[in-house]
């Protein structure tokens, strides 16, 4: 479900306070303010760009780093049943 490309998209986003979310089995990056709209109300907030950057030890994560983060996030989402 969550891929390294989703993680990279979140890191690269220039939206205001971007968040990686799962809504109706789709993974997407949205500005935090969008979570109050009908389209994203009830979406599962996976991680914010700010929190993800704090978890990484680098500003330029490798492909391996992106894969590890994506696998960890995907595992968490799966355990939550999203």
Residue frames as a rotation matrix with the C-alpha (Angstrom) as fourth column:
UNK 1
0.569 0.822 0.000 0.00
0.822 -0.569 0.000 0.00
0.000 0.000 -1.000 0.00
UNK 2
0.872 -0.351 -0.342 2.57
-0.255 -0.921 0.296 2.62
-0.418 -0.171 -0.892 1.11
UNK 3
0.710 -0.612 0.347 5.49
0.680 0.470 -0.562 2.71
0.181 0.636 0.750 -1.28
UNK 4
-0.222 -0.872 -0.435 8.87
0.840 -0.398 0.368 4.45
-0.494 -0.284 0.822 -1.30
UNK 5
-0.605 0.056 0.794 7.37
0.591 -0.638 0.494 6.79
0.534 0.768 0.353 -3.90
UNK 6
0.551 0.832 0.068 4.71
0.503 -0.395 0.769 7.90
0.666 -0.390 -0.636 -1.40
UNK 7
0.493 -0.462 -0.737 7.43
0.756 -0.192 0.626 8.64
-0.431 -0.866 0.254 1.17
UNK 8
-0.608 -0.756 0.242 9.43
0.764 -0.475 0.436 10.59
-0.215 0.450 0.867 -1.42
UNK 9
-0.163 0.646 0.745 6.31
0.572 -0.554 0.605 12.52
0.804 0.525 -0.279 -2.45
UNK 10
0.793 0.447 -0.414 5.74
0.579 -0.342 0.740 13.54
0.189 -0.827 -0.530 1.17
UNK 11
0.109 -0.851 -0.513 9.34
0.765 -0.259 0.590 14.64
-0.635 -0.457 0.623 1.62
UNK 12
-0.744 -0.458 0.486 9.28
0.667 -0.470 0.578 16.64
-0.036 0.754 0.656 -1.62
UNK 13
0.194 0.944 0.269 5.89
0.924 -0.267 0.272 18.27
0.328 0.196 -0.924 -1.06
UNK 14
-0.876 -0.426 0.224 5.80
0.351 -0.884 -0.308 22.04
0.330 -0.192 0.925 -0.87
UNK 15
0.140 0.982 0.127 2.22
0.317 -0.166 0.934 22.05
0.938 -0.091 -0.334 0.44
UNK 16
-0.193 -0.130 0.973 1.56
-0.754 -0.615 -0.232 23.76
0.628 -0.778 0.020 3.74
UNK 17
-0.375 -0.074 0.924 2.15
-0.831 0.469 -0.300 21.14
-0.411 -0.880 -0.237 6.47
UNK 18
-0.039 0.347 -0.937 1.81
-0.795 0.557 0.239 18.07
0.605 0.754 0.255 4.21
UNK 19
-0.154 0.126 0.980 0.52
-0.759 0.620 -0.199 14.80
-0.633 -0.774 0.000 5.63
UNK 20
-0.802 -0.043 -0.595 0.59
-0.421 0.747 0.514 11.27
0.423 0.663 -0.618 4.22
UNK 21
-0.296 0.799 0.523 -2.92
-0.786 0.108 -0.609 9.83
-0.543 -0.592 0.596 4.59
UNK 22
-0.977 0.207 0.057 -4.91
0.206 0.832 0.516 6.74
0.060 0.515 -0.855 3.68
UNK 23
-0.393 0.908 -0.145 -8.46
-0.619 -0.377 -0.689 7.36
-0.680 -0.181 0.710 2.57
UNK 24
0.672 0.740 -0.012 -10.67
-0.560 0.497 -0.663 4.65
-0.485 0.452 0.748 1.08
UNK 25
0.637 -0.506 0.581 -7.61
0.446 0.857 0.258 2.41
-0.629 0.095 0.772 0.56
UNK 26
0.631 -0.460 0.625 -5.78
0.516 -0.353 -0.781 5.13
0.580 0.815 0.015 -1.39
UNK 27
0.185 -0.678 -0.712 -2.53
0.842 -0.264 0.470 6.66
-0.507 -0.686 0.522 -0.15
UNK 28
0.412 -0.024 0.911 -1.98
0.649 -0.694 -0.312 10.34
0.639 0.720 -0.270 -0.85
UNK 29
-0.605 -0.590 -0.534 -0.20
0.789 -0.537 -0.299 13.46
-0.110 -0.603 0.790 0.36
UNK 30
0.318 0.759 0.568 -2.44
0.679 -0.600 0.423 16.38
0.662 0.251 -0.706 1.30
UNK 31
-0.552 -0.398 0.732 -2.02
-0.194 -0.793 -0.577 19.69
0.811 -0.461 0.361 3.11
UNK 32
-0.915 0.152 -0.374 -3.03
0.404 0.366 -0.838 19.40
0.010 -0.918 -0.397 6.74
UNK 33
-0.692 0.674 -0.259 -5.89
-0.516 -0.712 -0.476 21.87
-0.505 -0.196 0.840 6.18
UNK 34
-0.451 0.515 -0.729 -7.47
-0.707 0.292 0.644 19.48
0.544 0.806 0.233 3.66
UNK 35
-0.892 0.070 -0.447 -8.17
0.265 0.882 -0.389 17.01
0.368 -0.465 -0.805 6.47
UNK 36
-0.692 0.668 -0.273 -11.13
0.035 -0.347 -0.937 19.18
-0.721 -0.658 0.217 7.50
UNK 37
-0.478 0.521 -0.707 -12.78
-0.877 -0.335 0.345 18.86
-0.057 0.785 0.617 4.08
UNK 38
0.524 0.789 0.320 -15.42
-0.724 0.611 -0.321 16.30
-0.448 -0.063 0.892 3.14
UNK 39
0.617 -0.314 -0.721 -12.97
-0.521 0.525 -0.674 14.55
0.590 0.791 0.161 0.78
UNK 40
-0.286 -0.877 -0.387 -10.52
-0.127 0.435 -0.891 13.71
0.950 -0.205 -0.236 3.59
UNK 41
-0.011 0.353 0.936 -12.66
-0.983 -0.176 0.054 13.68
0.183 -0.919 0.349 6.72
UNK 42
0.801 0.305 0.516 -12.01
-0.471 0.852 0.227 10.36
-0.370 -0.425 0.826 8.44
UNK 43
0.616 -0.659 -0.432 -8.75
-0.248 0.358 -0.900 9.75
0.748 0.662 0.056 6.60
UNK 44
0.832 -0.450 -0.324 -6.06
0.529 0.472 0.705 7.90
-0.165 -0.758 0.631 8.52
UNK 45
0.765 -0.639 0.081 -3.17
-0.603 -0.754 -0.261 10.28
0.228 0.151 -0.962 9.13
UNK 46
0.791 -0.514 -0.333 -0.01
0.472 0.858 -0.203 8.22
0.390 0.004 0.921 8.71
UNK 47
0.020 -0.831 -0.556 2.82
0.898 -0.229 0.375 10.74
-0.439 -0.507 0.742 9.16
UNK 48
0.923 0.183 -0.338 3.49
0.064 -0.940 -0.334 14.43
-0.379 0.287 -0.880 8.66
UNK 49
0.642 -0.733 0.226 6.40
0.243 -0.086 -0.966 15.70
0.728 0.675 0.123 6.61
UNK 50
0.296 -0.519 0.802 7.81
-0.773 -0.623 -0.118 17.35
0.561 -0.585 -0.585 9.73
UNK 51
0.594 -0.030 0.804 7.69
-0.630 0.604 0.488 14.12
-0.500 -0.797 0.340 11.78
UNK 52
0.934 -0.252 0.253 9.16
0.350 0.787 -0.509 12.09
-0.071 0.564 0.823 8.93
UNK 53
0.488 -0.791 0.370 12.06
-0.089 -0.466 -0.880 14.50
0.869 0.396 -0.298 8.50
UNK 54
0.323 -0.337 0.884 12.71
-0.936 -0.251 0.246 14.32
0.139 -0.907 -0.396 12.24
UNK 55
0.800 0.049 0.598 12.91
-0.237 0.941 0.240 10.51
-0.551 -0.334 0.764 12.01
UNK 56
0.831 -0.503 0.238 15.41
0.462 0.386 -0.798 10.54
0.310 0.773 0.553 9.14
UNK 57
0.425 -0.766 -0.482 19.08
0.532 -0.219 0.818 11.23
-0.732 -0.604 0.314 9.79
UNK 58
-0.695 -0.690 0.200 19.59
0.524 -0.296 0.799 12.90
-0.492 0.660 0.567 6.44
UNK 59
-0.085 0.628 -0.773 18.09
-0.425 -0.725 -0.542 15.49
-0.901 0.283 0.329 4.12
UNK 60
-0.013 0.000 -1.000 18.83
-0.987 0.159 0.013 13.19
0.159 0.987 -0.002 1.16
UNK 61
0.172 0.110 0.979 17.58
-0.552 0.834 0.003 9.70
-0.816 -0.541 0.204 2.07
UNK 62
-0.833 -0.495 -0.248 18.76
-0.504 0.493 0.709 6.81
-0.229 0.716 -0.660 -0.07
UNK 63
-0.174 0.751 -0.637 16.43
-0.670 0.383 0.635 4.48
0.721 0.538 0.437 -1.91
UNK 64
-0.474 -0.078 -0.877 17.07
0.409 0.862 -0.298 1.96
0.780 -0.500 -0.377 0.86
UNK 65
-0.978 0.122 -0.172 16.02
0.094 -0.479 -0.873 4.53
-0.188 -0.869 0.457 3.49
UNK 66
-0.495 0.835 -0.239 12.80
-0.867 -0.460 0.192 5.24
0.050 0.302 0.952 1.59
UNK 67
-0.171 0.393 -0.904 12.07
-0.286 0.858 0.427 1.52
0.943 0.332 -0.034 1.28
UNK 68
-0.744 -0.172 -0.646 12.61
0.510 0.478 -0.715 0.94
0.432 -0.861 -0.268 5.00
UNK 69
-0.890 0.446 -0.096 10.37
-0.285 -0.708 -0.646 3.85
-0.356 -0.548 0.757 6.00
UNK 70
-0.304 0.810 -0.502 7.67
-0.874 -0.027 0.485 2.79
0.380 0.586 0.716 3.54
UNK 71
-0.330 0.139 -0.934 7.75
0.089 0.989 0.116 -0.80
0.940 -0.045 -0.339 4.85
UNK 72
-0.903 -0.044 -0.427 7.50
0.427 0.010 -0.904 0.36
0.044 -0.999 0.009 8.46
UNK 73
-0.723 0.669 -0.169 4.61
-0.605 -0.732 -0.313 2.74
-0.334 -0.124 0.934 7.72
UNK 74
-0.254 0.629 -0.734 2.82
-0.698 0.406 0.590 0.13
0.670 0.662 0.336 5.62
UNK 75
-0.592 -0.025 -0.806 3.15
0.377 0.875 -0.304 -2.43
0.713 -0.484 -0.508 8.39
UNK 76
-0.940 0.240 -0.241 1.68
0.120 -0.428 -0.896 0.01
-0.318 -0.871 0.374 10.90
UNK 77
-0.487 0.790 -0.371 -1.24
-0.870 -0.477 0.127 0.88
-0.077 0.385 0.920 8.63
UNK 78
-0.320 0.329 -0.888 -1.91
-0.341 0.835 0.432 -2.81
0.884 0.441 -0.155 7.94
UNK 79
-0.800 -0.024 -0.600 -1.97
0.500 0.527 -0.687 -3.60
0.333 -0.850 -0.409 11.66
UNK 80
-0.821 0.524 -0.226 -4.51
-0.247 -0.685 -0.686 -0.80
-0.514 -0.507 0.692 12.13
UNK 81
-0.331 0.702 0.630 -6.71
0.661 0.649 -0.376 -2.42
-0.673 0.292 -0.679 9.49
UNK 82
0.103 0.340 -0.935 -6.79
-0.362 -0.863 -0.353 0.54
-0.927 0.375 0.034 7.10
